[in-house]
Amino acid sequence: MRLLLIGPPGAGKGTQALRLAAQLSIQHISAGDLFREHIDQGTELGRNARTHMRAGLLVPDEVTIGVIEERLARPDTTRGFLLDGFPRNLVQAEALDGILADSESRLDAVLDLEISEAEVVRRIAGRRLCRRDREHIFHVGHSPPEVSGVCDVCGGVLYQRDDDREATVRQRLEVHRSLTAPVVDRYRAQGLVTTISALGHVQEVLDRALVAIGQGQADASGASSC
């Protein structure tokens, strides 16, 4: 199964993508994770990506498309994949269609996570990550560490990512509205989109996603085909 998970920053795409990909035994491909790998490695691509990400802007299309195309060409995607954070504009969407057409495949479904701007800002601006292990995540509002600034798990220093600061979050939301929303409209015209509420517990949102792709039997009240 070849899926695209789309939605504004803070909608929970990363969390849901990991769980959904694991449930379906397909590869989770995150554009953000790929870029952060390069940033950590100090590559030229990473430096380029960091400059744009800190400003709340998208990495240039030709760079993003090249990274994704290389990833999709790896053998582990033959069983299927879930794209998270790509495509983010119409140029990237058209490029993805071309990449898939070259391999005689196409997307099976697009899941659009829906959430308000106020909730996005609350979720992201309060997030803190551990410098030792970014999988250790806290939130100053609903899951603060026992000691301010210190990871409960390993004692590492907690920090706020540059692209999690409120001003940057609002810029990222504006980018989403102007560039990414038309991508949803494009796939909606192809009959591929189901809009899912991103509110509620993680499992509730996952259940909605599974129902949307015909892989679950939970209450689908939070999902609507478009």
SELUMKE-607665 format. One line per 4 residues: number of its first residue (from 0); their letters; for each residue x, y, z of N, C-alpha, C. Coordinates in Angstrom, 2 decimals, padded with zeros to 5 digits. Layout:
N
NUM = A = X,Y,Z,X,Y,Z,X,Y,Z | ...
END
This chain:
226
0 = MRLL = 000.85,-001.19,000.00,000.00,000.00,000.00,000.88,001.24,000.00 | 000.52,002.22,-000.83,001.30,003.45,-000.96,000.42,004.62,-000.49 | 000.82,005.21,000.63,000.00,006.22,001.28,000.73,007.55,001.42 | -000.06,008.61,001.51,000.46,009.93,001.82,-000.31,010.47,003.01
4 = LIGP = 000.42,010.88,004.05,-000.19,011.50,005.23,000.16,012.98,005.18 | -000.85,013.81,005.20,-000.64,015.24,005.01,-001.42,016.03,006.05 | -000.96,017.24,006.33,-001.63,018.07,007.32,-000.67,019.14,007.80 | -001.15,020.13,008.55,-000.28,021.20,009.03,000.71,020.71,010.06
8 = PGAG = 001.78,021.47,010.31,002.70,021.10,011.39,001.93,021.03,012.70 | 002.28,020.06,013.55,001.61,019.93,014.82,000.37,019.07,014.80 | 000.01,018.55,013.63,-001.19,017.71,013.52,-000.93,016.30,014.02 | 000.32,015.96,014.29,000.65,014.62,014.75,001.03,013.67,013.63
12 = KGTQ = 001.46,014.22,012.49,001.80,013.38,011.34,002.89,012.37,011.68 | 003.94,012.84,012.38,005.04,011.93,012.69,004.61,010.76,013.54 | 003.86,011.05,014.60,003.39,010.00,015.50,002.48,009.02,014.77 | 001.53,009.54,014.03,000.58,008.68,013.33,001.26,007.91,012.20
16 = ALRL = 002.20,008.56,011.51,002.89,007.88,010.41,003.66,006.66,010.90 | 004.36,006.81,012.01,005.13,005.69,012.56,004.21,004.52,012.93 | 003.12,004.83,013.61,002.19,003.78,014.05,001.47,003.14,012.87 | 001.05,003.96,011.92,000.32,003.43,010.78,001.22,002.57,009.90
20 = AAQL = 002.44,003.03,009.67,003.39,002.26,008.87,003.70,000.92,009.54 | 003.87,000.94,010.86,004.14,-000.30,011.58,002.95,-001.26,011.50 | 001.75,-000.71,011.64,000.54,-001.52,011.57,000.40,-002.20,010.22 | 000.80,-001.51,009.15,000.66,-002.02,007.79,001.91,-002.71,007.27
24 = SIQH = 002.98,-002.71,008.08,004.27,-003.32,007.68,004.80,-002.70,006.39 | 004.77,-001.36,006.33,005.33,-000.64,005.20,006.33,000.39,005.72 | 007.12,000.97,004.83,008.17,001.90,005.23,007.60,003.29,005.52 | 008.04,003.86,006.61,007.71,005.25,006.93,008.82,006.13,006.37
28 = ISAG = 008.46,007.05,005.48,009.44,007.93,004.86,009.11,009.36,005.22 | 009.94,009.97,006.07,009.72,011.33,006.55,010.75,012.26,005.93 | 010.27,013.25,005.19,011.18,014.23,004.60,011.93,014.97,005.70 | 011.24,015.32,006.77,011.89,016.02,007.87,013.01,015.22,008.49
32 = DLFR = 012.78,013.91,008.71,013.81,013.06,009.28,015.02,012.95,008.36 | 014.77,012.85,007.06,015.86,012.76,006.10,016.71,014.03,006.15 | 016.06,015.18,006.22,016.81,016.44,006.29,017.58,016.55,007.60 | 016.96,016.16,008.72,017.65,016.27,009.99,018.85,015.35,010.07
36 = EHID = 018.79,014.21,009.39,019.96,013.34,009.31,021.13,014.08,008.68 | 020.85,014.79,007.60,021.89,015.55,006.91,022.39,016.71,007.77 | 021.47,017.35,008.52,021.88,018.44,009.41,022.83,017.91,010.47 | 022.49,016.77,011.08,023.34,016.18,012.11,024.71,015.79,011.56
40 = QGTE = 024.72,015.37,010.28,025.98,014.94,009.66,026.79,016.12,009.13 | 026.19,017.32,009.15,026.91,018.50,008.70,027.17,018.56,007.21 | 026.34,017.89,006.42,026.53,017.89,004.97,026.11,019.23,004.38 | 026.48,019.47,003.12,026.07,020.69,002.44,024.55,020.76,002.35
44 = LGRN = 023.92,019.61,002.06,022.46,019.55,002.03,021.89,019.93,003.39 | 022.51,019.43,004.46,022.04,019.74,005.80,022.14,021.21,006.14 | 023.23,021.84,005.75,023.39,023.28,006.00,022.34,024.08,005.22 | 022.10,023.66,003.97,021.10,024.32,003.15,019.71,024.16,003.79
48 = ARTH = 019.40,022.93,004.19,018.10,022.66,004.79,017.91,023.44,006.09 | 018.95,023.50,006.90,018.85,024.18,008.20,018.52,025.66,008.02 | 019.15,026.30,007.06,018.90,027.72,006.81,017.43,027.97,006.53 | 016.84,027.13,005.68,015.44,027.30,005.32,014.50,026.90,006.47
52 = MRAG = 014.80,025.81,007.15,013.94,025.33,008.22,013.89,026.32,009.39 | 015.02,026.95,009.71,015.05,027.92,010.81,014.17,029.12,010.50 | 014.03,029.43,009.22,013.20,030.56,008.81,011.74,030.16,008.60 | 011.43,028.89,008.81,010.07,028.40,008.60,009.72,028.24,007.13
56 = LLVP = 010.74,028.12,006.28,010.52,027.98,004.85,010.80,026.56,004.39 | 010.28,026.22,003.21,010.53,024.91,002.64,011.92,024.83,002.03 | 012.53,023.65,002.12,013.78,023.39,001.43,013.49,023.43,-000.08 | 014.42,023.94,-000.92,014.17,024.04,-002.36,013.66,022.72,-002.97
60 = DEVT = 012.73,022.84,-003.90,012.08,021.68,-004.48,013.05,020.67,-005.06 | 014.04,021.14,-005.83,014.92,020.20,-006.52,015.70,019.34,-005.53 | 016.04,019.92,-004.37,016.76,019.17,-003.34,015.83,018.16,-002.69 | 014.65,018.62,-002.31,013.68,017.75,-001.66,013.27,016.58,-002.55
64 = IGVI = 012.99,016.88,-003.80,012.56,015.83,-004.74,013.67,014.80,-004.93 | 014.91,015.26,-005.04,016.02,014.33,-005.21,016.19,013.39,-004.04 | 016.05,013.93,-002.82,016.17,013.10,-001.61,015.08,012.04,-001.57 | 013.84,012.44,-001.87,012.73,011.50,-001.83,012.84,010.46,-002.94
68 = EERL = 013.22,010.89,-004.12,013.34,009.95,-005.24,014.36,008.86,-004.93 | 015.48,009.26,-004.33,016.50,008.27,-003.96,015.96,007.31,-002.91 | 015.20,007.82,-001.95,014.66,006.96,-000.89,013.64,005.97,-001.44 | 012.78,006.45,-002.34,011.76,005.57,-002.90,012.35,004.49,-003.80
72 = ARPD = 013.56,004.69,-004.26,014.21,003.72,-005.15,014.82,002.55,-004.37 | 014.88,002.65,-003.06,015.48,001.56,-002.27,014.54,000.34,-002.24 | 015.11,-000.85,-002.19,014.31,-002.09,-002.26,013.27,-002.24,-001.16 | 013.51,-001.62,000.01,012.58,-001.83,001.12,011.23,-001.14,000.92
76 = TTRG = 011.05,-000.41,-000.18,009.76,000.24,-000.43,008.85,-000.58,-001.33 | 009.32,-001.74,-001.76,008.52,-002.52,-002.71,007.21,-003.02,-002.09 | 007.18,-003.24,-000.76,005.95,-003.68,-000.09,004.98,-002.52,000.12 | 005.49,-001.32,-000.02,004.67,-000.15,000.19,005.39,000.87,001.06
80 = FLLD = 004.79,002.05,001.18,005.40,003.11,001.97,004.34,004.11,002.41 | 004.71,004.89,003.41,003.87,005.98,003.87,004.72,007.24,003.86 | 004.36,008.20,003.03,005.10,009.46,002.92,004.58,010.46,003.95 | 005.49,011.07,004.67,005.16,012.00,005.74,005.97,013.29,005.49
84 = GFPR = 005.28,014.38,005.12,005.96,015.64,004.89,006.36,015.89,003.45 | 005.90,015.07,002.56,006.16,015.23,001.12,005.01,014.56,000.37 | 004.49,015.22,-000.68,004.85,016.54,-001.22,004.19,017.67,-000.46 | 004.86,018.83,-000.46,004.34,020.00,000.25,003.90,021.12,-000.68
88 = NLVQ = 004.04,020.94,-001.96,003.52,021.92,-002.92,003.20,021.20,-004.22 | 002.61,021.92,-005.15,002.16,021.28,-006.39,003.32,020.79,-007.25 | 004.44,021.50,-007.23,005.61,021.05,-008.00,006.06,019.69,-007.49 | 006.13,019.54,-006.17,006.55,018.27,-005.59,005.52,017.18,-005.85
92 = AEAL = 004.23,017.53,-005.83,003.18,016.54,-006.09,003.29,016.01,-007.52 | 003.52,016.91,-008.45,003.67,016.49,-009.85,004.92,015.64,-010.02 | 005.99,015.99,-009.31,007.21,015.19,-009.38,006.98,013.80,-008.81 | 006.23,013.71,-007.71,005.93,012.41,-007.12,005.14,011.54,-008.09
96 = DGIL = 004.15,012.14,-008.75,003.38,011.38,-009.73,004.31,010.81,-010.81 | 005.29,011.60,-011.23,006.22,011.14,-012.24,007.11,010.02,-011.74 | 007.59,010.16,-010.51,008.44,009.13,-009.91,007.68,007.80,-009.83 | 006.43,007.88,-009.36,005.63,006.66,-009.22,005.27,006.08,-010.58
100 = ADSE = 004.98,006.94,-011.55,004.64,006.46,-012.89,005.81,005.71,-013.50 | 007.03,006.18,-013.23,008.22,005.51,-013.77,008.35,004.08,-013.24 | 007.81,003.85,-012.04,007.85,002.51,-011.46,006.51,001.79,-011.62 | 005.65,002.35,-012.48,004.34,001.78,-012.79,003.50,001.58,-011.53
104 = SRLD = 003.49,002.60,-010.67,002.68,002.55,-009.46,002.02,003.91,-009.25 | 001.18,004.00,-008.22,000.50,005.25,-007.89,000.09,005.21,-006.43 | -000.28,006.37,-005.89,-000.77,006.42,-004.52,-002.10,005.69,-004.40 | -002.28,005.01,-003.27,-003.55,004.34,-003.01,-004.51,005.24,-002.24
108 = AVLD = -003.97,006.10,-001.38,-004.84,006.97,-000.57,-004.04,008.12,000.00 | -004.74,009.22,000.27,-004.17,010.40,000.92,-004.99,010.68,002.17 | -004.35,010.73,003.32,-005.01,011.01,004.58,-004.66,012.42,005.01 | -005.68,013.27,005.16,-005.51,014.68,005.48,-005.90,014.92,006.94
112 = LEIS = -004.91,015.22,007.79,-005.18,015.46,009.21,-005.62,016.91,009.41 | -006.73,017.09,010.11,-007.34,018.41,010.29,-007.20,018.87,011.73 | -006.75,020.15,011.93,-006.53,020.68,013.27,-006.54,022.20,013.19 | -006.94,022.88,014.29,-006.99,024.35,014.29,-005.60,024.95,014.48
116 = EAEV = -005.44,026.20,014.06,-004.15,026.89,014.21,-003.79,027.06,015.67 | -004.77,027.41,016.51,-004.50,027.61,017.93,-003.96,026.35,018.58 | -004.52,025.19,018.21,-004.06,023.93,018.78,-002.66,023.60,018.28 | -002.37,023.92,017.02,-001.04,023.69,016.47,000.01,024.46,017.27
120 = VRRI = -000.24,025.76,017.50,000.72,026.59,018.24,000.92,026.05,019.64 | -000.17,025.68,020.29,-000.06,025.13,021.65,000.78,023.87,021.69 | 000.54,022.99,020.74,001.27,021.72,020.70,002.76,021.91,020.44 | 003.09,022.69,019.42,004.47,022.76,018.97,005.34,023.66,019.85
124 = AGRR = 004.84,024.86,020.18,005.67,025.81,020.93,006.03,025.29,022.32 | 005.24,024.37,022.87,005.53,023.83,024.18,006.40,022.58,024.16 | 006.76,022.11,022.98,007.50,020.85,022.86,008.98,021.04,023.20 | 009.54,020.06,023.93,010.96,020.07,024.27,011.53,018.68,023.98
128 = LCRR = 012.70,018.64,023.35,013.34,017.38,022.99,014.64,017.20,023.77 | 015.03,015.95,023.95,016.27,015.62,024.64,017.44,015.67,023.64 | 018.53,016.31,024.03,019.68,016.40,023.13,020.37,015.05,022.95 | 020.24,014.16,023.93,020.86,012.84,023.82,020.06,011.90,022.94
132 = DREH = 018.75,012.01,023.00,017.87,011.12,022.24,016.59,011.87,021.91 | 016.41,012.23,020.63,015.25,013.03,020.24,013.93,012.27,020.37 | 013.99,010.97,020.64,012.75,010.23,020.86,012.18,010.51,022.26 | 012.99,011.12,023.13,012.51,011.52,024.45,011.93,012.92,024.32
136 = IFHV = 010.60,013.01,024.30,009.92,014.27,024.04,009.03,014.65,025.22 | 009.07,015.92,025.59,008.25,016.43,026.68,007.46,017.64,026.19 | 006.51,018.10,027.02,005.73,019.29,026.68,005.55,020.10,027.96 | 005.84,021.38,027.88,005.79,022.21,029.09,004.38,022.31,029.66
140 = GHSP = 003.36,022.05,028.83,001.99,022.14,029.29,001.43,020.86,029.85 | 001.44,019.78,029.02,000.75,018.55,029.44,001.66,017.39,029.83 | 002.96,017.46,029.55,003.86,016.39,029.99,005.24,016.96,030.31 | 005.31,017.84,031.31,006.60,018.46,031.65,007.54,017.47,032.34
144 = PEVS = 008.85,017.71,032.25,009.79,016.85,032.96,009.71,017.13,034.46 | 010.19,016.18,035.27,010.16,016.38,036.72,011.05,017.55,037.12 | 012.19,017.67,036.44,013.10,018.79,036.68,013.15,019.62,035.40 | 012.85,020.89,035.50,012.81,021.76,034.32,014.11,021.69,033.53
148 = GVCD = 013.97,021.42,032.21,015.12,021.41,031.33,015.94,020.14,031.33 | 015.48,019.12,032.07,016.25,017.87,032.19,015.36,016.69,031.80 | 015.87,015.81,030.94,015.13,014.63,030.50,014.94,013.64,031.64 | 013.70,013.21,031.86,013.41,012.24,032.91,014.03,010.88,032.61
152 = VCGG = 014.23,010.56,031.34,014.67,009.22,030.94,016.17,009.04,031.10 | 016.95,010.01,030.58,018.40,009.81,030.56,019.20,010.95,031.18 | 018.51,012.00,031.62,019.22,013.12,032.23,019.80,014.11,031.24 | 019.50,013.93,029.96,020.00,014.84,028.94,019.35,016.21,029.04
156 = VLYQ = 019.99,017.18,028.41,019.45,018.55,028.39,018.30,018.63,027.41 | 017.20,019.25,027.83,016.06,019.45,026.95,016.21,020.78,026.21 | 015.74,020.82,024.98,015.84,022.04,024.20,014.62,022.20,023.29 | 014.45,023.40,022.80,013.37,023.70,021.86,013.98,023.83,020.47
160 = RDDD = 013.51,023.04,019.52,014.01,023.14,018.16,013.75,024.53,017.61 | 014.65,025.00,016.76,014.48,026.33,016.15,013.14,026.45,015.44 | 012.74,025.39,014.73,011.49,025.47,013.98,010.26,025.16,014.83 | 010.45,025.05,016.18,009.32,024.89,017.09,008.97,026.20,017.81
164 = REAT = 009.76,027.25,017.61,009.46,028.53,018.25,008.19,029.13,017.66 | 007.41,029.85,018.51,006.07,030.28,018.09,006.08,031.08,016.80 | 006.99,032.03,016.65,007.02,032.85,015.44,007.25,031.98,014.21 | 008.14,031.00,014.37,008.44,030.11,013.25,007.26,029.19,012.96
168 = VRQR = 006.57,028.74,014.02,005.39,027.89,013.84,004.34,028.62,013.02 | 004.10,029.88,013.33,003.09,030.62,012.59,003.51,030.83,011.13 | 004.82,031.00,010.90,005.30,031.09,009.53,005.10,029.77,008.80 | 005.35,028.66,009.50,005.16,027.33,008.89,003.69,027.11,008.54
172 = LEVH = 002.79,027.60,009.38,001.35,027.46,009.11,000.96,028.26,007.86 | 001.54,029.44,007.72,001.25,030.25,006.54,001.76,029.56,005.28 | 002.95,028.96,005.37,003.49,028.20,004.24,002.55,027.05,003.88 | 002.03,026.38,004.91,001.11,025.27,004.66,-000.15,025.75,003.95
176 = RSLT = -000.71,026.85,004.43,-001.94,027.36,003.82,-001.73,027.74,002.35 | -000.62,028.38,002.06,-000.42,028.89,000.70,000.10,027.84,-000.27 | 000.87,026.88,000.21,001.51,025.94,-000.70,000.99,024.50,-000.59 | 000.73,024.04,000.63,000.38,022.64,000.80,-001.11,022.37,000.63
180 = APVV = -001.96,023.29,001.06,-003.40,023.07,000.91,-003.81,022.78,-000.53 | -003.22,023.45,-001.54,-003.57,023.10,-002.92,-003.22,021.67,-003.30 | -002.24,021.09,-002.63,-001.89,019.68,-002.89,-003.06,018.78,-002.50 | -003.68,019.10,-001.35,-004.85,018.33,-000.92,-005.96,018.45,-001.95
184 = DRYR = -006.18,019.66,-002.44,-007.22,019.86,-003.45,-006.93,019.04,-004.71 | -005.66,018.96,-005.08,-005.27,018.20,-006.27,-005.60,016.71,-006.11 | -005.25,016.16,-004.94,-005.54,014.74,-004.71,-007.02,014.50,-004.45 | -007.70,015.51,-003.89,-009.14,015.38,-003.69,-009.85,015.23,-005.03
188 = AQGL = -009.39,015.97,-006.03,-009.98,015.89,-007.36,-009.79,014.51,-007.98 | -008.77,013.79,-007.49,-008.51,012.43,-007.97,-009.25,011.38,-007.14 | -010.01,011.84,-006.15,-010.77,010.91,-005.31,-009.94,010.15,-004.30 | -008.79,010.68,-003.92,-007.88,009.95,-003.04,-007.93,010.39,-001.57
192 = VTTI = -008.56,011.53,-001.30,-008.44,012.17,000.02,-009.56,011.77,000.98 | -009.14,011.46,002.22,-010.07,011.36,003.34,-009.54,012.30,004.43 | -010.39,013.21,004.90,-010.01,014.14,005.96,-010.32,013.53,007.31 | -009.34,013.59,008.22,-009.45,012.96,009.53,-009.17,013.98,010.61
196 = SALG = -009.99,014.03,011.64,-009.72,014.90,012.77,-008.46,014.43,013.49 | -007.55,015.37,013.76,-006.31,015.05,014.47,-006.45,015.22,015.97 | -007.66,015.52,016.45,-007.89,015.70,017.88,-008.20,014.37,018.54 | -007.88,014.28,019.84,-008.14,013.05,020.57,-006.87,012.29,020.86
200 = HVQE = -007.03,011.14,021.50,-005.88,010.30,021.83,-005.25,009.75,020.56 | -003.97,009.40,020.67,-003.22,008.87,019.52,-003.94,007.67,018.91 | -004.42,006.76,019.74,-005.07,005.55,019.21,-006.36,005.89,018.49 | -007.08,006.90,018.98,-008.32,007.30,018.32,-008.06,007.80,016.91
204 = VLDR = -007.01,008.61,016.75,-006.67,009.13,015.43,-006.20,008.00,014.53 | -005.41,007.08,015.10,-004.95,005.93,014.32,-006.12,005.08,013.85 | -007.09,004.87,014.70,-008.27,004.09,014.33,-009.01,004.75,013.15 | -009.11,006.07,013.19,-009.76,006.78,012.09,-009.01,006.56,010.78
208 = ALVA = -007.68,006.60,010.87,-006.86,006.41,009.67,-007.04,005.01,009.10 | -007.07,004.00,009.98,-007.24,002.62,009.53,-008.60,002.41,008.88 | -009.63,003.02,009.46,-010.95,002.92,008.86,-010.95,003.56,007.48 | -010.28,004.69,007.35,-010.26,005.44,006.09,-009.66,004.64,004.95
212 = IGQG = -008.70,003.77,005.27,-008.05,002.97,004.21,-008.57,001.53,004.18 | -009.68,001.30,004.89,-010.29,-000.02,004.84,-009.57,-001.08,005.63 | -008.79,-000.66,006.66,-008.03,-001.62,007.44,-008.47,-001.69,008.90 | -009.62,-001.08,009.21,-010.08,-001.09,010.59,-011.59,-001.08,010.66
216 = QADA = -012.13,-001.31,011.86,-013.58,-001.35,012.05,-014.02,-000.43,013.17 | -013.16,000.54,013.53,-013.52,001.44,014.62,-014.55,002.45,014.13 | -015.08,003.21,015.10,-016.05,004.26,014.77,-015.37,005.30,013.90 | -015.89,005.54,012.72,-015.27,006.45,011.75,-015.84,007.86,011.83
220 = SGAS = -016.43,008.23,012.97,-017.09,009.53,013.04,-016.14,010.69,012.85 | -014.84,010.46,013.07,-013.88,011.55,012.91,-013.29,011.63,011.53 | -013.76,010.86,010.58,-013.19,010.88,009.23,-014.29,011.11,008.21 | -013.94,011.82,007.15,-014.92,012.06,006.09,-014.25,012.08,004.74
224 = SC = -014.80,011.33,003.80,-014.24,011.32,002.47,-014.57,012.63,001.77 | -013.64,013.11,000.96,-013.82,014.39,000.29,-013.54,014.24,-001.20
END
